[in-house]
Amino acid sequence: MSSRSPDEYRLGVPPHGRGSGDRGSGAGDEREDAYELLHRARRYTAEGHPSAGGAWERAATALRRAGGSLTPGDHADALDATALDCRGRARAAAGPLFSLAADRHERAGRGGKALVSRARALLSGPEPGATVCAGLAELGERATALHAVGRATTAETATVLLLRCRARADLLDTGPDPFTEATALRAELARLIAFAAPHRAAPAVLGALAEARALLGRVTAPDDPAAALAQLRAAVADHHAGGRTWPAIESELLLAGMLRAAGAHQEAAARLRSALGATAPAPRPAPPLRAADRARLCLALARTVAGAAVGSAGHDGGPADDEDVHDRGPVGGEVVALLGEAVRHADAVAGDRQLSTLARLALGIAQAEHGRWRPAAAVLEQTLSGLAEDDDGDDGDGTARVRARAWLAYCALRLGEPARAAREFACAAAEVRRWDDRRHGAALSRLTAHALGAAGSPEKAARACERAADLWRSVGDHAATARSLRARAGHVREVWGADAAEVVVEEALREARRGLPGGGDTGAGGARTWLRRLPEPYGPGRYQTNVYGEVGGAGPPGLRRPEEQSVTRVQGCV
């Protein structure tokens, strides 16, 4: 049997460790013993090491040169490892590879491993659904039955059950009763942990146990943060107890997100810094962090450092007076540097445009927050150029466009380009009118009016103020309506005279009498306050995570139906 057939290996999927510690195939392989390379590949597979795919490729090449070939069982492990390397644009190749691996595992008499490969093949599609979950449930029953008669190991059985739990977790927000579904899933995960815990001495079982604890922490976080923290701490501890730092990254991100939510920014930052510099002692060196993981860690650390600075200063993240914008010293510099690193690593991830968009958007906003108007504008323009224009406005790209345009407009205003600022504010305001929360449209219309007034277009500014007032009135904020009308009166006076302005002033007084003083309206002085309140793009549902590791990330309220919520899926190492 040939060790590499075209349909099995020639997929253009680079091994994880290539170019950063693992030797590639070539002249160097000839100087290494083929069976030593085979031993390394088997060890990497047993450990779930991300460099297993490259190790199998080198072992197969060396064996072929020596006149040998892989056994069916080794060939199956090689296919599994190669499929696990299929990320981004190569993801579509994973399913067929896992299916081939399952066939070879069965030929080799490895029923438990075959079920793991079949479960992974089911999960290799775009999104899990009811059919996939039903198939995973059947595989779980078969794995449990095989385990009962000694034909599947505890690790294999736990892995199949865990993969089913992951699929259910990704679907929690799409059902009619997410809380009840989450409660049932937590009970299932607790049973899985009880099943695996007595066998934690086996490294493969300890890995599955850690992943199960991390998933339990994720689906517990929205309903019981303290219990979630305990599970996530246990997950990270289990990963490190097994000397496996590479699958701990997602758990560290989740734990840091929970710590940020609890106000423990210093501990969160320390954990993220440690994860960024994660190393493991020989003879089990940690593989280099994948670019996507490093980008996410940099994004999360920047968020944590900024949050810690806000907490210690006792304000909402910026000067109270919008004119008092300055670089807040070392903290601001570190945040911008971390986000620059995040952009660099995110751009190296093939097929993950969302990660690049989020990193670049965060960098542009951070630069604007610290008064670096021109570089911020350049980054935000680049962000906009990479976003697809559409007519729906209900996707993550639409939310990203709104944030990018609004902050770009703010930079243009500070750079003395009010006409450009007005155009960008107006485009953002037009897009958010499709959102259920009309306050964003009101605030952006008011900012449009301010920019138009500064650009010398009082008639257009008056109309924009009127739109803002109508939107504030529609959400019942009469104080904000009154402020928008007073601003409109100033522009009306300039265009149509004092008598016309007095009519608007009287209307403003009537609105002011109807409501208590509020903070809804915004002009130049409160621009950044409202820009910070704009929802973040690509926000998941209640039981999902965003790229920062936060469970239940924000999205435009009412903007998407539950079944349209985006899901951050983690391929994992189990």
Backbone torsions as a table, in degrees:
resi	resn	phi	psi	omega
1	MET	NA	129.6	177.0
2	SER	-64.4	141.7	-178.1
3	SER	-77.0	-19.3	177.9
4	ARG	-142.0	108.8	174.1
5	SER	-96.1	153.4	-174.5
6	PRO	-55.5	-37.0	-176.3
7	ASP	-77.2	-8.1	-176.0
8	GLU	-100.7	-40.2	-172.3
9	TYR	-118.6	-30.1	-171.9
10	ARG	-83.0	72.1	-175.9
11	LEU	-115.8	-1.3	-177.7
12	GLY	70.1	25.9	179.5
13	VAL	-97.8	110.5	-177.6
14	PRO	-70.8	134.5	175.1
15	PRO	-59.0	151.0	-173.5
16	HIS	-57.6	-43.4	-171.0
17	GLY	-91.9	1.6	-174.6
18	ARG	-59.5	129.9	175.9
19	GLY	84.9	-0.1	-178.8
20	SER	-145.2	55.2	175.0
21	GLY	119.7	-34.3	177.2
22	ASP	-94.7	133.1	179.3
23	ARG	-75.0	140.1	176.6
24	GLY	-81.9	168.9	178.9
25	SER	-70.7	148.1	-178.4
26	GLY	151.0	-148.6	-175.2
27	ALA	-60.9	-33.2	-177.8
28	GLY	-62.9	-30.9	-178.2
29	ASP	-66.1	-30.7	-176.5
30	GLU	-66.1	-25.8	-178.2
31	ARG	-86.6	-4.1	178.9
32	GLU	-107.7	144.7	179.1
33	ASP	-68.5	132.1	-176.4
34	ALA	-60.1	-36.6	-176.3
35	TYR	-79.0	-23.6	171.0
36	GLU	-68.8	-40.9	176.3
37	LEU	-63.8	-38.3	178.7
38	LEU	-65.4	-41.1	177.9
39	HIS	-61.3	-41.9	179.5
40	ARG	-63.9	-43.0	-179.9
41	ALA	-62.0	-42.5	178.9
42	ARG	-64.2	-39.5	-179.8
43	ARG	-66.1	-42.6	179.1
44	TYR	-61.6	-40.3	178.5
45	THR	-64.1	-43.6	-179.8
46	ALA	-61.9	-33.0	-179.1
47	GLU	-86.7	-9.4	-174.0
48	GLY	69.8	27.2	-176.5
49	HIS	-68.7	134.9	-178.0
50	PRO	-65.4	-17.2	178.7
51	SER	-87.0	7.8	-177.6
52	ALA	-61.0	-38.3	-179.3
53	GLY	-59.4	-46.5	177.6
54	GLY	-65.9	-36.5	179.7
55	ALA	-65.0	-41.5	178.0
56	TRP	-66.1	-38.1	179.7
57	GLU	-61.7	-44.2	-179.8
58	ARG	-68.2	-39.2	178.9
59	ALA	-64.0	-43.1	-179.6
60	ALA	-63.1	-40.6	179.6
61	THR	-64.1	-45.3	-178.9
62	ALA	-65.8	-39.5	178.3
63	LEU	-63.3	-41.3	-179.3
64	ARG	-63.2	-40.2	178.1
65	ARG	-65.4	-30.9	-179.6
66	ALA	-85.3	1.1	178.5
67	GLY	87.4	11.1	179.4
68	GLY	-108.7	-171.1	178.6
69	SER	-156.8	166.3	179.1
70	LEU	-75.6	144.2	171.8
71	THR	-70.5	162.6	177.6
72	PRO	-55.9	-39.3	179.5
73	GLY	-66.3	-44.0	177.6
74	ASP	-65.0	-39.2	179.4
75	HIS	-62.0	-38.8	178.1
76	ALA	-63.9	-43.5	178.1
77	ASP	-62.5	-38.2	178.9
78	ALA	-64.2	-41.0	178.4
79	LEU	-65.0	-42.6	176.3
80	ASP	-57.8	-47.9	-177.3
81	ALA	-64.0	-40.1	178.2
82	THR	-65.1	-40.9	179.4
83	ALA	-63.9	-37.8	178.9
84	LEU	-66.2	-21.1	175.9
85	ASP	-81.2	-8.1	-176.1
86	CYS	-79.8	97.3	-179.8
87	ARG	-125.6	166.0	177.8
88	GLY	60.4	-128.4	-176.1
89	ARG	-67.2	-24.0	-178.3
90	ALA	-84.1	-0.2	-173.6
91	ARG	-59.3	-33.5	-177.8
92	ALA	-62.4	-22.5	-179.5
93	ALA	-78.7	-14.8	-173.1
94	ALA	-65.4	-45.7	-176.1
95	GLY	-55.8	-52.8	178.4
96	PRO	-60.3	-36.4	179.4
97	LEU	-66.2	-43.9	177.6
98	PHE	-61.9	-39.1	179.2
99	SER	-65.0	-42.2	175.6
100	LEU	-61.2	-42.3	179.5
101	ALA	-61.2	-42.1	179.8
102	ALA	-60.0	-42.7	179.2
103	ASP	-60.5	-43.5	-178.5
104	ARG	-71.1	-36.3	175.3
105	HIS	-59.5	-42.6	-179.8
106	GLU	-64.5	-40.2	177.5
107	ARG	-61.5	-32.5	-178.8
108	ALA	-86.1	4.2	179.2
109	GLY	76.4	23.4	-179.3
110	ARG	-104.9	76.0	-175.6
111	GLY	-63.2	-39.2	179.9
112	GLY	-65.2	-45.1	179.0
113	LYS	-65.1	-36.1	178.6
114	ALA	-61.2	-40.1	179.0
115	LEU	-66.4	-37.6	176.6
116	VAL	-61.2	-46.1	-179.8
117	SER	-63.3	-39.5	179.3
118	ARG	-66.6	-37.7	177.2
119	ALA	-64.2	-41.9	178.7
120	ARG	-65.5	-37.1	178.1
121	ALA	-62.3	-41.5	178.6
122	LEU	-61.4	-35.6	-176.4
123	LEU	-85.7	1.8	-175.4
124	SER	-85.6	-2.8	178.0
125	GLY	-76.3	-178.2	-177.3
126	PRO	-60.1	-50.7	-178.5
127	GLU	-146.0	146.2	176.0
128	PRO	-72.6	150.9	176.4
129	GLY	-140.8	-171.2	-177.5
130	ALA	-61.7	-38.3	-179.3
131	THR	-65.4	-43.8	178.6
132	VAL	-62.3	-44.4	-179.8
133	CYS	-63.4	-38.2	177.8
134	ALA	-64.6	-41.9	177.7
135	GLY	-63.7	-39.8	178.8
136	LEU	-67.5	-36.7	177.3
137	ALA	-61.9	-42.1	178.9
138	GLU	-64.1	-42.4	178.7
139	LEU	-63.7	-36.4	177.8
140	GLY	-63.8	-40.5	177.9
141	GLU	-65.1	-40.3	179.2
142	ARG	-66.7	-38.9	179.0
143	ALA	-65.2	-42.4	178.5
144	THR	-62.2	-40.7	178.9
145	ALA	-65.8	-41.9	177.8
146	LEU	-64.9	-38.8	179.6
147	HIS	-63.2	-37.6	-177.9
148	ALA	-63.8	-27.5	-179.5
149	VAL	-106.6	13.1	175.2
150	GLY	78.4	18.8	-178.9
151	ARG	-105.2	2.6	173.3
152	ALA	-141.0	138.1	-178.9
153	THR	-76.6	166.2	176.1
154	THR	-61.3	-40.9	-179.2
155	ALA	-63.1	-44.2	-179.5
156	GLU	-64.4	-43.8	-179.6
157	THR	-65.3	-44.6	179.3
158	ALA	-62.4	-36.2	-179.6
159	THR	-66.2	-44.3	178.5
160	VAL	-61.8	-44.8	179.5
161	LEU	-64.1	-37.7	179.4
162	LEU	-66.7	-40.6	179.2
163	LEU	-62.7	-37.5	175.6
164	ARG	-64.1	-42.1	179.0
165	CYS	-62.8	-37.8	177.9
166	ARG	-62.3	-44.2	179.5
167	ALA	-61.9	-41.9	178.3
168	ARG	-63.9	-39.0	179.8
169	ALA	-63.5	-38.7	-179.9
170	ASP	-68.4	-18.1	-178.8
171	LEU	-101.9	0.1	-173.1
172	LEU	-54.9	-42.3	-173.9
173	ASP	-80.6	-1.1	-178.4
174	THR	-97.2	-10.0	-176.2
175	GLY	-87.5	171.2	-178.9
176	PRO	-72.3	-23.3	-177.2
177	ASP	-138.9	76.9	-176.1
178	PRO	-57.9	-37.2	-177.5
179	PHE	-63.2	-45.5	179.3
180	THR	-64.2	-41.4	178.1
181	GLU	-63.3	-40.5	179.3
182	ALA	-64.7	-39.8	177.7
183	THR	-61.3	-43.9	178.7
184	ALA	-65.0	-39.6	-179.7
185	LEU	-67.1	-39.3	177.4
186	ARG	-60.6	-39.7	178.0
187	ALA	-64.4	-40.0	179.6
188	GLU	-65.9	-40.8	178.5
189	LEU	-66.2	-37.9	177.4
190	ALA	-61.5	-40.4	177.7
191	ARG	-66.0	-38.7	178.3
192	LEU	-63.8	-43.3	179.0
193	ILE	-63.1	-42.2	178.4
194	ALA	-63.4	-33.9	178.9
195	PHE	-69.2	-41.2	-173.7
196	ALA	-85.9	-32.2	-171.6
197	ALA	-54.1	-41.7	-179.3
198	PRO	-63.4	-15.0	-176.3
199	HIS	-112.0	22.3	-173.5
200	ARG	-66.5	-12.7	177.9
201	ALA	-64.6	-25.3	177.0
202	ALA	-79.6	124.5	-176.8
203	PRO	-54.8	-39.5	-178.9
204	ALA	-66.5	-36.6	177.6
205	VAL	-69.4	-41.0	179.6
206	LEU	-61.2	-37.0	177.2
207	GLY	-64.2	-46.1	178.6
208	ALA	-65.0	-37.0	178.2
209	LEU	-63.1	-42.8	178.5
210	ALA	-62.9	-42.1	179.6
211	GLU	-65.7	-37.5	178.8
212	ALA	-65.7	-41.8	177.8
213	ARG	-63.2	-40.6	179.5
214	ALA	-63.8	-42.6	178.7
215	LEU	-65.6	-39.7	177.2
216	LEU	-62.8	-39.7	176.2
217	GLY	-61.8	-40.4	-179.3
218	ARG	-63.5	-46.5	-176.0
219	VAL	-81.8	-6.7	175.6
220	THR	-93.6	-25.9	-171.0
221	ALA	-52.4	-46.0	-177.3
222	PRO	-67.0	-24.4	-172.8
223	ASP	-106.7	-25.9	-179.1
224	ASP	-150.0	80.1	-174.9
225	PRO	-57.1	-38.6	-178.3
226	ALA	-63.7	-44.4	178.2
227	ALA	-65.0	-37.6	178.6
228	ALA	-63.1	-42.9	178.5
229	LEU	-58.2	-43.4	-179.8
230	ALA	-62.4	-43.5	179.9
231	GLN	-65.5	-40.4	-178.3
232	LEU	-69.5	-37.7	175.5
233	ARG	-62.0	-42.3	178.9
234	ALA	-64.9	-38.1	179.4
235	ALA	-62.5	-47.9	179.9
236	VAL	-62.4	-42.9	179.6
237	ALA	-61.5	-41.6	179.1
238	ASP	-64.8	-41.8	177.7
239	HIS	-58.7	-47.4	-176.8
240	HIS	-72.8	-30.9	177.3
241	ALA	-61.9	-31.5	178.0
242	GLY	-88.3	5.1	-179.8
243	GLY	68.6	23.1	-176.1
244	ARG	-112.3	89.2	-179.7
245	THR	-79.3	-25.3	-172.2
246	TRP	-67.0	-40.9	178.2
247	PRO	-81.6	-3.1	-178.2
248	ALA	-78.6	-11.3	-173.2
249	ILE	-59.8	-46.9	-179.1
250	GLU	-63.4	-39.6	177.9
251	SER	-64.5	-40.2	178.4
252	GLU	-64.1	-40.3	178.0
253	LEU	-63.6	-44.9	178.2
254	LEU	-62.3	-44.7	-179.5
255	LEU	-63.7	-43.4	178.6
256	ALA	-63.2	-37.4	177.1
257	GLY	-62.9	-41.9	177.9
258	MET	-65.8	-39.9	179.2
259	LEU	-65.3	-39.4	176.2
260	ARG	-61.3	-44.0	-179.5
261	ALA	-62.5	-29.7	179.7
262	ALA	-87.4	-0.7	179.4
263	GLY	86.3	5.7	-178.8
264	ALA	-91.3	65.4	-174.7
265	HIS	-66.6	-36.3	-176.8
266	GLN	-65.1	-44.5	178.1
267	GLU	-65.3	-40.4	178.8
268	ALA	-60.6	-44.6	-179.5
269	ALA	-63.9	-41.1	-179.6
270	ALA	-62.6	-40.9	179.8
271	ARG	-65.9	-41.9	-178.9
272	LEU	-68.3	-38.7	177.2
273	ARG	-63.4	-40.8	179.0
274	SER	-63.8	-41.1	179.3
275	ALA	-65.3	-36.6	178.8
276	LEU	-65.9	-31.0	179.8
277	GLY	-106.9	24.4	-173.5
278	ALA	-58.8	130.4	174.4
279	THR	-137.6	158.5	175.9
280	ALA	-131.8	142.3	-177.8
281	PRO	-70.0	154.7	172.8
282	ALA	-61.7	152.4	8.7
283	PRO	-91.5	17.7	-177.4
284	ARG	-122.6	67.7	-177.5
285	PRO	-65.6	144.2	177.8
286	ALA	-75.2	141.3	175.8
287	PRO	-70.8	159.6	176.4
288	PRO	-60.4	146.6	176.7
289	LEU	-62.1	137.9	172.0
290	ARG	-65.0	151.2	-177.6
291	ALA	-57.8	-39.7	-179.5
292	ALA	-63.9	-41.7	178.9
293	ASP	-65.2	-43.2	-179.9
294	ARG	-64.1	-39.7	178.6
295	ALA	-62.3	-45.2	-179.4
296	ARG	-64.8	-40.2	178.6
297	LEU	-64.1	-41.3	177.4
298	CYS	-63.6	-42.6	177.9
299	LEU	-61.3	-45.8	-178.4
300	ALA	-66.6	-39.3	179.6
301	LEU	-67.6	-40.2	177.0
302	ALA	-60.5	-42.5	178.8
303	ARG	-62.9	-39.2	-178.8
304	THR	-69.5	-45.6	179.8
305	VAL	-61.8	-44.3	178.5
306	ALA	-63.4	-41.7	179.3
307	GLY	-63.8	-38.2	178.3
308	ALA	-64.7	-39.6	179.4
309	ALA	-66.0	-39.4	178.6
310	VAL	-63.5	-45.4	-178.6
311	GLY	-62.4	-41.6	-178.3
312	SER	-71.6	-28.3	179.6
313	ALA	-83.1	-20.1	177.8
314	GLY	74.4	26.4	175.0
315	HIS	-134.9	-173.8	-169.9
316	ASP	-90.8	17.9	173.9
317	GLY	110.7	-2.4	178.6
318	GLY	-159.0	167.2	178.7
319	PRO	-59.1	147.5	179.6
320	ALA	-65.1	-37.5	179.0
321	ASP	-95.4	124.1	-176.3
322	ASP	-62.8	-20.2	178.8
323	GLU	-76.0	-19.1	-176.0
324	ASP	-94.3	63.0	-179.0
325	VAL	-101.3	130.1	179.9
326	HIS	-153.8	162.4	175.6
327	ASP	-75.4	121.6	-175.3
328	ARG	-82.4	52.2	170.0
329	GLY	63.2	-145.0	-173.7
330	PRO	-59.1	-36.0	-178.6
331	VAL	-62.8	-49.3	179.4
332	GLY	-60.8	-39.9	179.0
333	GLY	-65.1	-39.0	179.6
334	GLU	-67.2	-42.0	179.8
335	VAL	-60.2	-47.7	-179.7
336	VAL	-63.5	-40.3	179.2
337	ALA	-64.1	-42.7	179.1
338	LEU	-63.0	-40.8	179.9
339	LEU	-69.6	-33.3	174.3
340	GLY	-62.7	-41.0	175.3
341	GLU	-63.0	-41.4	179.6
342	ALA	-60.3	-42.3	178.6
343	VAL	-61.8	-45.3	-177.7
344	ARG	-60.5	-44.9	-178.4
345	HIS	-73.9	-37.1	179.5
346	ALA	-64.0	-37.1	179.6
347	ASP	-67.0	-19.8	179.9
348	ALA	-84.7	-4.7	-178.2
349	VAL	-92.1	111.8	-178.4
350	ALA	-70.5	133.1	172.5
351	GLY	80.3	12.2	178.4
352	ASP	-123.6	73.1	-177.8
353	ARG	-66.8	-32.3	-178.7
354	GLN	-60.6	-41.5	-179.8
355	LEU	-62.7	-43.7	177.7
356	SER	-62.8	-41.2	179.7
357	THR	-61.8	-47.6	-179.1
358	LEU	-63.4	-41.8	-179.1
359	ALA	-65.4	-45.4	-178.3
360	ARG	-68.0	-38.7	178.0
361	LEU	-63.5	-44.6	178.8
362	ALA	-62.4	-39.3	179.0
363	LEU	-64.4	-46.3	180.0
364	GLY	-60.8	-42.5	-179.5
365	ILE	-66.8	-41.3	179.6
366	ALA	-62.5	-41.0	177.9
367	GLN	-64.6	-39.1	177.5
368	ALA	-65.9	-40.7	179.1
369	GLU	-59.0	-28.4	-175.9
370	HIS	-106.3	20.3	171.0
371	GLY	78.5	13.5	179.1
372	ARG	-94.4	70.1	-167.7
373	TRP	-61.2	-45.9	-173.5
374	ARG	-70.0	-50.4	176.1
375	PRO	-62.4	-33.4	177.6
376	ALA	-62.6	-45.1	-179.8
377	ALA	-60.8	-39.9	-180.0
378	ALA	-63.7	-42.5	-179.6
379	VAL	-67.5	-41.0	-179.3
380	LEU	-67.6	-36.5	174.8
381	GLU	-62.7	-40.5	178.1
382	GLN	-64.4	-38.3	177.4
383	THR	-61.0	-47.0	-179.7
384	LEU	-61.7	-38.2	-177.2
385	SER	-66.3	-23.1	-179.7
386	GLY	-92.7	1.9	-177.8
387	LEU	-100.6	136.9	179.7
388	ALA	-73.9	132.9	173.9
389	GLU	-83.1	135.1	177.7
390	ASP	-145.6	176.8	-176.9
391	ASP	-104.3	-2.3	-173.7
392	ASP	-85.9	-45.2	179.8
393	GLY	71.9	7.9	-176.6
394	ASP	-112.6	20.1	179.4
395	ASP	-114.2	174.7	179.0
396	GLY	-63.0	-35.4	178.8
397	ASP	-61.2	-38.5	179.2
398	GLY	-62.8	-43.2	178.6
399	THR	-66.0	-39.6	177.7
400	ALA	-63.9	-40.0	178.3
401	ARG	-60.7	-42.8	-179.1
402	VAL	-61.0	-48.2	-180.0
403	ARG	-62.2	-44.8	-178.2
404	ALA	-63.9	-44.4	-179.5
405	ARG	-65.2	-42.8	-177.0
406	ALA	-64.2	-44.2	179.7
407	TRP	-72.4	-32.3	174.8
408	LEU	-63.8	-41.0	177.4
409	ALA	-62.0	-41.7	179.0
410	TYR	-61.3	-42.7	177.1
411	CYS	-62.3	-43.9	179.9
412	ALA	-60.5	-39.4	178.1
413	LEU	-61.0	-44.3	-179.0
414	ARG	-72.4	-22.0	177.6
415	LEU	-87.2	4.0	179.3
416	GLY	78.9	30.5	178.8
417	GLU	-121.4	67.9	-173.3
418	PRO	-64.9	-32.9	179.9
419	ALA	-64.5	-41.9	177.2
420	ARG	-65.8	-41.3	178.3
421	ALA	-59.3	-42.5	-179.2
422	ALA	-62.5	-40.9	179.7
423	ARG	-62.7	-45.0	-177.9
424	GLU	-69.3	-42.3	177.0
425	PHE	-60.7	-41.5	-178.5
426	ALA	-64.7	-40.9	178.1
427	CYS	-63.3	-42.8	178.8
428	ALA	-64.2	-42.7	-179.7
429	ALA	-63.3	-39.1	179.7
430	ALA	-64.2	-37.2	-177.9
431	GLU	-72.8	-38.3	-176.6
432	VAL	-76.6	-10.0	176.7
433	ARG	-63.2	-17.2	177.0
434	ARG	-81.9	-8.9	-178.8
435	TRP	-82.0	154.0	178.2
436	ASP	-69.1	-36.5	-179.9
437	ASP	-82.3	103.5	-174.0
438	ARG	-78.2	-8.8	-178.9
439	ARG	-63.4	-34.2	178.9
440	HIS	-64.2	-42.5	178.1
441	GLY	-64.1	-38.4	179.1
442	ALA	-63.5	-46.4	-178.9
443	ALA	-63.8	-42.8	-179.1
444	LEU	-69.8	-33.2	175.0
445	SER	-65.2	-39.1	178.4
446	ARG	-65.7	-39.0	176.9
447	LEU	-67.8	-35.0	175.1
448	THR	-60.9	-43.4	179.7
449	ALA	-62.1	-43.1	179.6
450	HIS	-60.9	-44.5	-179.4
451	ALA	-65.6	-39.9	178.0
452	LEU	-63.2	-40.3	177.1
453	GLY	-62.1	-43.1	179.7
454	ALA	-66.7	-26.7	180.0
455	ALA	-85.0	0.2	178.6
456	GLY	81.7	31.8	177.8
457	SER	-122.8	70.7	-173.9
458	PRO	-64.0	-32.2	-179.0
459	GLU	-66.5	-45.3	177.3
460	LYS	-66.1	-36.9	178.8
461	ALA	-63.3	-38.5	179.0
462	ALA	-63.3	-40.7	179.4
463	ARG	-66.7	-39.0	178.7
464	ALA	-65.9	-38.2	176.1
465	CYS	-63.1	-38.3	179.4
466	GLU	-64.8	-41.3	177.2
467	ARG	-62.0	-42.1	179.3
468	ALA	-62.4	-44.0	-179.5
469	ALA	-62.4	-41.2	179.3
470	ASP	-63.1	-40.1	-179.8
471	LEU	-69.1	-41.6	177.9
472	TRP	-63.7	-38.9	179.4
473	ARG	-64.0	-37.1	-177.6
474	SER	-67.4	-23.2	178.1
475	VAL	-100.8	6.1	175.0
476	GLY	80.5	14.9	178.1
477	ASP	-95.2	87.4	-174.7
478	HIS	-73.4	-30.8	177.4
479	ALA	-64.6	-43.7	177.6
480	ALA	-66.3	-37.1	176.3
481	THR	-59.3	-43.7	-179.5
482	ALA	-62.1	-41.6	-179.6
483	ARG	-66.3	-38.8	176.9
484	SER	-64.3	-38.6	179.0
485	LEU	-68.5	-36.9	176.6
486	ARG	-63.7	-39.3	176.3
487	ALA	-64.9	-38.6	177.7
488	ARG	-63.1	-38.3	-179.5
489	ALA	-59.0	-39.6	178.8
490	GLY	-61.5	-42.1	179.9
491	HIS	-72.1	-36.8	178.2
492	VAL	-62.8	-40.8	179.2
493	ARG	-59.5	-40.1	-177.6
494	GLU	-68.6	-32.7	-174.6
495	VAL	-96.8	-46.0	-171.0
496	TRP	-113.8	-2.1	173.9
497	GLY	102.1	172.2	-173.5
498	ALA	-67.3	-37.9	-177.4
499	ASP	-63.1	-44.8	178.8
500	ALA	-64.7	-38.5	179.5
501	ALA	-65.2	-36.0	-178.3
502	GLU	-64.2	-35.0	177.1
503	VAL	-61.4	-42.1	179.8
504	VAL	-68.3	-38.5	178.7
505	VAL	-61.7	-42.3	178.4
506	GLU	-62.5	-39.1	177.1
507	GLU	-63.5	-39.5	178.3
508	ALA	-63.2	-39.8	179.2
509	LEU	-64.2	-39.3	178.5
510	ARG	-63.5	-42.1	178.9
511	GLU	-65.9	-40.3	-179.1
512	ALA	-61.8	-36.0	179.8
513	ARG	-71.4	-20.0	-177.4
514	ARG	-84.2	-17.3	-175.3
515	GLY	-138.3	157.6	176.9
516	LEU	-76.7	158.2	176.8
517	PRO	-57.8	137.5	-178.9
518	GLY	-138.1	-176.9	-178.1
519	GLY	-119.0	23.9	-172.5
520	GLY	-74.9	-44.5	-174.3
521	ASP	-72.6	160.0	179.4
522	THR	-148.1	139.3	170.3
523	GLY	-119.4	-147.1	-179.4
524	ALA	-64.0	-39.2	-173.7
525	GLY	-65.6	-27.7	-177.9
526	GLY	-114.5	21.1	-174.1
527	ALA	-59.2	-49.4	-174.2
528	ARG	-66.3	-29.5	178.1
529	THR	-58.9	-45.5	-179.4
530	TRP	-75.9	-33.0	178.6
531	LEU	-63.9	-35.6	177.9
532	ARG	-68.1	-26.1	-178.0
533	ARG	-81.2	-9.0	177.8
534	LEU	-62.2	138.2	-177.8
535	PRO	-64.5	150.9	177.5
536	GLU	-82.5	148.2	-179.5
537	PRO	-76.8	161.5	175.3
538	TYR	58.1	38.3	179.9
539	GLY	-78.6	133.5	-179.5
540	PRO	-84.1	-178.4	177.1
541	GLY	-81.3	-170.3	-171.6
542	ARG	-60.7	-37.9	-174.2
543	TYR	-105.9	14.5	178.7
544	GLN	-106.4	173.5	178.1
545	THR	-117.2	152.6	171.7
546	ASN	-98.8	-176.4	-174.8
547	VAL	-66.4	-19.6	-179.9
548	TYR	-83.4	-4.3	-176.6
549	GLY	85.6	12.3	179.7
550	GLU	-91.0	133.5	-179.8
551	VAL	-84.6	133.6	179.8
552	GLY	70.2	47.2	-179.5
553	GLY	-60.4	160.5	-173.3
554	ALA	-76.4	150.5	172.8
555	GLY	-149.4	166.9	-179.8
556	PRO	-56.8	121.7	-177.5
557	PRO	-57.2	125.1	176.8
558	GLY	73.6	6.6	-174.0
559	LEU	-75.6	-32.1	-176.0
560	ARG	-129.0	147.6	172.8
561	ARG	-71.9	158.1	-178.6
562	PRO	-54.3	-39.0	-176.9
563	GLU	-70.8	-9.6	179.8
564	GLU	-99.5	0.2	-179.2
565	GLN	-62.9	135.7	177.6
566	SER	-77.5	152.1	-176.5
567	VAL	-124.7	128.4	171.9
568	THR	-86.6	104.1	-176.4
569	ARG	-96.0	135.5	-178.4
570	VAL	-109.0	119.0	-176.7
571	GLN	-66.0	-38.4	175.1
572	GLY	72.8	176.4	-175.8
573	CYS	-116.2	3.4	-177.5
574	VAL	-78.4	NA	NA
